[in-house]
């Protein structure tokens, strides 16, 4: 628009300059003026008074004409300058508007720019890839030896190959949270198998809570039950030709039910499984400890699988070893630990961490190589851990932060280029504030129709109502503590980032 206005003004000025008013007839012409300039006086008549008056009038008209040209020129240049200034102003306004649109039209909670966040991440948070790889390699090698010892020493349950999960395997661990998480699937010994009862407990009108009961049955889950297993047959002299060792099986069944299942029940009890697993790991460590020059410590009563390796040099490596039950043939894991008190001992919480990692990797492949989504998650995790050290535990965890990032990643309209890190960081904080205010943060996968089918998420969890991860915040005391935690984390964030950055520069 401004370019067109400048061109129009210039054309108007050229037209006015090219077609001035024609001068009136005077007492001389161009030929006569040329003769006067050459000193050739052909006509030496003295001009009359009327001719002198005409000459004066023409001089005034010439002067007025020059003033008119100057006025047009000045006005044209002034308008051109005005439109150029207007163009710059509109360009800045457009950039600001685009920036606001890129930030999802959310309120601004952070004044930090992308350059500051990138510098802070590189200096204080980024874990060198070599360090991550060495940690995983050591833990995997040691856990493999430990579980092999569990198998050889004999146990009431069988164990499958371990599975690496969590932030270190999903590549968003920070320097303050390098913990290797290992899931160990357990299966019953033959001829027993698991039957699963998936329970959906409604939590309000729009969300549900999943849990699962695991029943230990003899034979395949769908196999025909032999009449000899009927408990009403009390005749010990009855002989089954298919199961001649019936009496021994009853003894084994009674032993397993008493040890790993809830009392007077065939449903697997979480506390019994955890106790068995911890005992089996301790026995295995006693068998192989002479091979290693470090100590293995069981450090957390609430999470018995939380282990610490302490070398003589003082170096420490942390990892979590968790027994899980694989739900059917999927990658959904039933875990024995839960911060929620709504689950009884036979109700196993459902864990989707394997599919969360699959979704993260799937979306990462569609983003630029230098996308900032992992960096944003790492920064939030770092800030959250630091704030937890100041004000204690609350209802907010790294699991909530990861789900917040997954929610924004599913939104295809966002840009995750490095120069957009400040906008995405602000979006995440605002998103968490909004969800905390409503006490509702849905799981990123369950009941979400936008999840790509390529990750293989089971259909029974894909459809239906979502799961509210902020359900524990229905406790008003926990909600207030969590809300205060997030507000203080946001308020302390600029000072913390600049302090850590300055300390790293000094060091």
C-alpha positions as a printed Julia matrix, in Angstrom:
507×3 Matrix{Float64}:
   0.0     0.0     0.0
   2.69    2.5     0.96
   4.69    1.69   -2.19
   1.65    2.43   -4.35
   1.04    5.75   -2.57
   4.65    6.83   -3.11
   4.45    5.99   -6.81
   1.18    7.92   -7.17
   2.59   11.04   -5.48
   5.69   10.99   -7.66
   3.57   10.71  -10.81
   1.44   13.69   -9.74
   4.55   15.76   -9.12
   6.03   14.85  -12.51
   2.79   15.76  -14.31
   2.61   19.16  -12.6
   6.26   19.87  -13.34
   5.95   18.82  -16.98
   2.86   20.96  -17.75
   3.21   24.38  -16.1
   1.01   27.31  -17.08
   2.05   28.89  -20.46
   3.53   32.4   -20.07
   1.62   35.3   -21.62
   2.94   37.06  -24.78
   5.7    39.48  -23.87
   7.8    42.15  -25.5
  10.44   39.64  -26.55
  10.75   36.05  -27.71
  13.41   33.39  -27.58
  15.08   34.61  -30.77
  15.15   38.18  -29.51
  16.59   37.08  -26.14
  19.28   35.18  -27.99
  20.14   38.29  -29.98
  20.32   40.43  -26.87
  22.64   37.86  -25.25
  24.93   38.04  -28.28
  24.94   41.84  -28.24
  23.23   42.07  -31.65
  20.6    44.77  -31.37
  18.51   44.37  -34.44
  15.53   46.08  -32.98
  16.6    48.91  -30.74
  13.18   50.3   -29.97
  12.72   51.45  -26.4
   9.89   49.5   -24.68
   6.8    51.39  -23.81
   5.3    51.66  -20.32
   2.68   48.97  -21.12
   5.45   46.62  -22.2
   7.37   47.29  -18.96
   4.2    46.5   -16.96
   3.78   43.23  -18.85
   7.39   42.31  -18.09
   6.89   42.93  -14.35
   3.72   40.81  -14.39
   5.51   37.94  -16.1
   8.3    38.07  -13.52
   5.78   37.78  -10.72
   4.11   34.84  -12.47
   7.5    33.13  -12.89
   8.24   33.62   -9.19
   4.8    32.29   -8.23
   5.36   29.3   -10.48
   8.68   28.49   -8.8
   6.98   28.73   -5.39
   4.29   26.34   -6.64
   6.95   23.83   -7.76
   8.67   24.06   -4.36
   5.36   23.56   -2.56
   4.53   20.47   -4.61
   8.02   19.07   -4.06
   7.94   19.65   -0.31
   4.46   18.16    0.08
   5.4    15.13   -2.03
   8.56   14.41   -0.05
   6.7    14.92    3.23
   4.0    12.43    2.25
   6.58    9.91    1.06
   8.39   10.17    4.41
   5.11    9.8     6.28
   4.15    6.63    4.41
   7.6     5.13    4.92
   7.32    5.68    8.67
   3.8     4.22    8.59
   5.1     1.18    6.72
   7.73    0.5     9.41
   5.12    0.89   12.14
   2.72   -1.52   10.42
   5.53   -4.04    9.92
   6.39   -3.98   13.63
   2.74   -4.33   14.53
   2.39   -7.3    12.2
   5.4    -9.01   13.79
   3.98   -8.45   17.26
   0.61   -9.79   16.16
   2.19  -12.9    14.65
   4.18  -13.45   17.84
   1.0   -13.25   19.9
  -0.73  -15.71   17.57
   2.22  -18.11   17.78
   1.83  -18.07   21.57
  -1.68  -19.57   21.36
  -3.24  -16.24   22.47
  -2.42  -17.21   26.08
  -1.5   -14.75   28.81
   2.16  -13.91   29.24
   3.57  -15.49   32.42
   7.26  -15.35   31.53
   9.36  -12.48   30.18
  12.36  -14.67   29.4
  13.48  -14.67   25.78
  14.49  -17.69   23.71
  18.18  -16.79   23.72
  18.29  -16.76   27.55
  16.44  -20.08   27.79
  18.68  -21.78   25.23
  21.81  -20.55   27.02
  20.46  -21.71   30.39
  19.58  -25.14   28.98
  22.99  -25.67   27.38
  24.92  -24.55   30.47
  22.92  -26.02   33.35
  20.51  -28.72   32.16
  21.82  -30.56   29.12
  23.13  -34.04   29.94
  26.1   -34.99   27.75
  25.01  -37.89   25.51
  28.1   -39.86   26.47
  27.14  -39.64   30.15
  23.59  -40.85   29.47
  24.85  -43.7    27.33
  27.41  -44.81   29.93
  24.83  -44.73   32.73
  22.32  -46.8    30.76
  24.99  -49.27   29.68
  26.19  -49.85   33.25
  22.69  -50.18   34.73
  21.5   -52.53   32.0
  24.55  -54.77   32.37
  24.21  -54.93   36.15
  20.43  -55.49   36.09
  20.86  -58.27   33.56
  23.29  -60.08   35.91
  21.01  -59.46   38.89
  17.9   -60.85   37.19
  19.8   -63.84   35.87
  20.77  -64.61   39.46
  17.1   -64.32   40.45
  16.23  -66.92   37.83
  18.96  -69.34   38.91
  18.23  -69.11   42.63
  14.64  -70.17   41.99
  11.52  -68.17   42.74
   7.78  -68.5    42.9
   7.26  -66.25   39.87
   9.11  -66.09   36.57
  10.57  -62.9    35.17
  10.95  -61.72   31.6
  13.6   -59.46   30.09
  13.68  -55.98   31.59
  12.39  -52.88   29.77
  13.93  -49.41   30.01
  11.41  -46.6    30.57
  11.34  -43.05   31.9
  13.13  -39.77   31.22
  16.59  -41.21   30.59
  15.3   -43.51   27.85
  12.99  -40.8    26.51
  16.0   -38.44   26.37
  14.64  -35.64   28.56
  16.54  -36.35   31.78
  18.3   -33.36   33.36
  21.52  -33.09   35.34
  19.47  -33.11   38.53
  17.42  -36.21   37.66
  19.62  -38.83   36.06
  17.7   -41.9    37.24
  17.41  -45.06   35.19
  13.92  -46.62   35.38
  13.63  -50.35   34.69
  10.41  -52.37   34.44
  10.64  -56.13   35.03
   7.58  -58.05   33.75
   6.63  -61.01   35.95
   4.63  -64.05   34.86
   3.31  -67.0    36.88
   5.03  -70.39   36.73
   3.49  -73.11   34.63
   0.78  -74.33   34.54
  -0.64  -71.04   35.83
  -1.57  -67.95   33.86
  -3.12  -64.53   34.39
  -6.66  -63.43   33.69
  -7.33  -59.69   33.56
 -10.39  -57.79   34.71
 -10.16  -54.21   33.48
 -12.16  -51.89   35.71
 -13.39  -48.44   34.71
 -14.36  -46.36   37.7
 -16.29  -43.2    36.79
 -14.83  -40.01   38.22
 -17.44  -37.4    37.45
 -19.38  -37.07   34.22
 -16.44  -36.71   31.86
 -13.53  -38.81   33.18
 -12.8   -42.32   34.43
 -10.02  -44.06   36.32
  -8.56  -47.31   35.03
  -7.34  -50.15   37.2
  -7.05  -53.88   36.71
  -7.45  -56.98   38.79
  -5.12  -59.87   37.98
  -6.46  -63.33   38.66
  -4.13  -66.29   38.83
  -5.7   -69.32   37.19
  -4.49  -72.78   36.43
  -3.87  -73.46   32.76
  -4.56  -71.04   29.9
  -6.98  -68.22   30.41
  -9.38  -69.74   27.92
  -8.68  -73.4    28.56
 -11.39  -75.84   29.69
 -11.29  -76.49   33.41
 -10.95  -80.14   34.34
 -13.6   -81.44   36.79
 -10.85  -82.73   39.06
 -10.05  -79.13   40.0
 -13.51  -78.7    41.52
 -13.03  -77.93   45.19
 -16.32  -79.78   46.0
 -14.64  -83.08   45.23
 -13.16  -83.92   48.59
 -12.53  -87.57   47.85
  -8.75  -87.97   47.99
  -9.07  -91.43   46.42
 -10.41  -89.98   43.2
  -7.78  -90.34   40.47
  -7.73  -88.17   37.38
  -6.05  -89.85   34.43
  -5.22  -86.43   32.93
  -3.8   -84.98   36.14
  -2.27  -87.8    38.2
  -0.3   -85.19   40.21
  -3.5   -83.46   41.33
  -2.59  -83.51   45.02
   0.78  -81.85   44.4
  -0.87  -79.16   42.29
  -3.28  -78.35   45.08
  -0.35  -77.86   47.44
   1.39  -75.57   44.94
  -1.82  -73.64   44.28
  -2.42  -73.13   47.98
   1.2   -71.95   48.45
   1.08  -69.41   45.61
  -2.34  -68.09   46.65
  -1.22  -67.65   50.24
   2.05  -65.96   49.25
   1.28  -63.72   46.27
  -2.49  -63.41   46.24
  -4.8   -61.7    48.65
  -5.9   -63.87   51.56
  -8.66  -66.3    50.62
  -8.52  -65.0    47.06
  -6.95  -65.84   43.72
  -6.29  -62.18   42.86
  -2.71  -61.0    42.77
  -1.86  -58.63   45.64
   0.55  -55.76   44.99
   2.13  -55.84   48.42
   2.84  -59.57   48.17
   4.43  -59.21   44.74
   6.62  -56.32   45.9
   7.74  -58.23   48.98
   8.55  -61.3    46.92
  10.48  -59.29   44.34
  12.51  -57.38   46.92
  13.44  -60.61   48.71
  14.43  -62.27   45.42
  16.65  -59.3    44.45
  18.37  -59.29   47.85
  19.12  -63.0    47.58
  20.44  -62.54   44.06
  22.71  -59.68   45.17
  24.13  -61.85   47.95
  25.04  -64.41   45.3
  26.83  -62.03   42.93
  28.09  -59.21   45.18
  31.61  -60.65   45.25
  31.94  -59.85   41.53
  31.53  -56.1    42.02
  33.49  -53.42   43.82
  30.56  -51.27   44.92
  27.68  -51.33   47.39
  24.02  -51.82   46.5
  21.6   -49.98   48.79
  17.8   -50.36   49.03
  17.02  -46.79   49.94
  13.29  -46.05   49.75
  10.63  -47.82   51.8
   7.77  -46.32   49.8
   9.38  -47.58   46.6
  11.29  -50.76   47.46
  12.64  -50.95   43.92
  14.58  -47.7    44.37
  18.24  -48.74   44.39
  21.53  -46.91   44.73
  24.94  -48.05   43.53
  27.76  -46.42   45.49
  31.32  -46.8    44.24
  34.38  -46.51   46.43
  35.28  -43.29   44.65
  32.07  -41.74   45.98
  30.23  -41.77   42.66
  26.56  -42.71   42.9
  24.18  -44.14   40.28
  20.45  -44.28   40.97
  17.97  -46.6    39.32
  14.47  -47.97   39.96
  13.73  -51.65   39.53
   9.97  -52.19   39.39
   8.1   -55.49   38.99
   5.16  -55.1    36.6
   2.51  -57.25   35.01
   2.07  -56.93   31.27
  -1.59  -56.37   30.36
  -2.45  -59.17   27.92
  -0.07  -58.97   24.92
   0.24  -55.18   24.91
   2.87  -52.76   26.18
   0.51  -51.53   28.9
   2.04  -52.26   32.29
   0.26  -52.81   35.6
   2.42  -51.34   38.35
   2.38  -52.05   42.11
   3.15  -48.48   43.18
   0.71  -45.59   43.15
   0.48  -42.26   44.94
  -3.31  -42.53   44.92
  -5.13  -44.06   47.87
  -8.18  -45.07   45.83
  -6.68  -48.42   44.79
  -6.98  -51.49   46.99
  -4.26  -54.12   47.2
  -5.73  -56.12   44.31
  -6.42  -53.11   42.06
  -3.35  -52.47   39.92
  -2.86  -48.99   38.4
  -2.39  -48.88   34.62
   0.83  -47.42   33.21
   1.08  -46.21   29.59
   4.71  -45.08   29.64
   5.74  -47.29   26.72
   3.08  -45.75   24.46
   3.87  -42.26   25.73
   7.46  -42.79   24.61
   6.24  -44.17   21.27
   4.1   -41.05   20.75
   6.99  -38.76   21.68
   9.32  -40.49   19.23
   6.68  -40.53   16.49
   6.04  -36.78   16.74
   9.77  -36.01   17.05
  10.31  -37.56   13.6
   7.91  -35.02   12.1
   9.66  -32.01   13.7
  12.89  -30.27   12.64
  16.13  -31.79   13.9
  16.7   -28.86   16.25
  13.13  -28.72   17.63
  12.88  -27.36   21.18
  10.15  -29.6    22.68
  12.61  -31.75   24.65
  14.47  -28.67   25.9
  11.2   -27.11   27.11
  10.33  -30.28   29.04
  13.82  -30.43   30.55
  13.66  -26.8    31.7
  10.27  -27.35   33.35
  11.51  -30.52   35.04
  14.6   -28.73   36.33
  12.58  -25.81   37.72
  10.03  -28.15   39.3
  12.71  -30.21   41.06
  14.41  -27.07   42.36
  11.1   -25.7    43.69
  10.32  -29.06   45.31
  13.59  -28.76   47.21
  12.39  -25.41   48.58
   8.73  -26.1    49.38
   8.46  -29.91   49.48
   6.42  -32.43   47.53
   3.05  -31.5    46.08
   0.49  -32.84   43.62
   2.58  -31.84   40.58
   5.07  -34.35   39.16
   7.29  -34.76   36.11
   4.61  -37.08   34.75
   2.18  -34.16   34.59
   4.81  -32.01   32.87
   5.41  -34.68   30.23
   1.69  -35.0    29.53
   1.42  -31.22   29.17
   4.15  -31.29   26.5
   2.45  -34.2    24.72
  -0.83  -32.26   24.67
   0.82  -29.3    22.92
   2.74  -31.57   20.54
  -0.5   -33.11   19.32
  -1.59  -29.57   18.35
  -0.15  -29.48   14.81
  -0.41  -25.68   14.43
   2.49  -24.91   16.79
   6.05  -24.25   15.73
   8.82  -25.85   17.8
  11.73  -24.07   16.14
  14.45  -22.93   18.59
  13.55  -19.25   18.19
  10.05  -20.15   19.45
  11.3   -21.65   22.73
  10.16  -18.64   24.8
   6.65  -18.88   23.32
   6.4   -22.63   23.89
   7.77  -22.26   27.43
   5.12  -19.64   28.13
   2.43  -21.84   26.54
   3.33  -24.78   28.78
   3.25  -22.74   31.98
  -0.07  -21.15   31.03
  -1.49  -24.54   30.05
  -0.54  -25.96   33.45
  -2.05  -22.99   35.26
  -5.34  -23.38   33.38
  -5.53  -27.13   34.03
  -4.61  -26.69   37.67
  -7.34  -24.09   38.08
  -9.96  -26.57   36.81
  -8.3   -29.51   38.63
  -8.43  -31.42   35.36
  -5.47  -32.61   33.28
  -6.45  -35.44   30.96
  -3.97  -38.11   30.01
  -2.52  -37.25   26.61
  -3.36  -40.65   25.06
  -6.4   -42.18   26.74
  -9.63  -41.18   25.0
  -7.79  -38.86   22.61
  -8.91  -39.3    18.96
  -5.88  -37.32   17.69
  -3.41  -40.02   18.69
  -1.87  -41.59   15.55
  -2.63  -45.25   15.01
   1.01  -45.94   14.14
   2.02  -46.19   17.81
  -0.27  -49.21   18.31
  -2.19  -47.86   21.3
  -4.8   -50.49   22.34
  -8.28  -49.74   21.12
  -9.9   -50.35   24.5
  -8.0   -47.36   25.87
  -8.14  -45.21   22.74
 -11.94  -44.92   22.82
 -14.08  -43.81   25.7
 -13.64  -41.19   28.37
 -10.24  -39.66   29.25
  -8.36  -40.14   32.51
  -7.95  -37.12   34.8
  -4.38  -37.03   36.12
  -5.26  -34.23   38.56
  -7.85  -36.34   40.37
  -5.83  -36.33   43.65
  -6.2   -32.53   43.7
  -9.81  -32.98   44.76
  -8.19  -32.83   48.19
  -8.36  -29.09   48.91
  -5.17  -29.04   50.98
  -3.21  -30.79   48.23
  -4.69  -28.45   45.61
  -3.69  -25.31   47.5
  -0.18  -26.63   48.05
   0.21  -27.54   44.37
  -1.13  -24.18   43.21
   1.26  -22.34   45.51
   4.12  -24.52   44.27
   3.47  -23.62   40.62
   3.04  -19.89   41.32
   6.28  -19.71   43.31
   8.1   -21.72   40.64
   7.05  -19.18   38.0
   7.93  -16.23   40.23
  11.37  -17.62   41.14
  12.16  -18.74   37.59
  13.9   -15.58   36.23
  16.14  -15.17   39.29
  17.0   -18.87   39.33
  17.9   -18.94   35.63
  20.09  -15.85   35.83
  21.79  -17.05   39.03
  22.6   -20.48   37.62
  23.78  -18.92   34.37
  26.09  -16.46   36.15
  27.48  -19.19   38.42
  28.3   -21.39   35.43
  30.03  -18.46   33.74
  32.15  -17.85   36.84
  33.09  -21.51   37.09
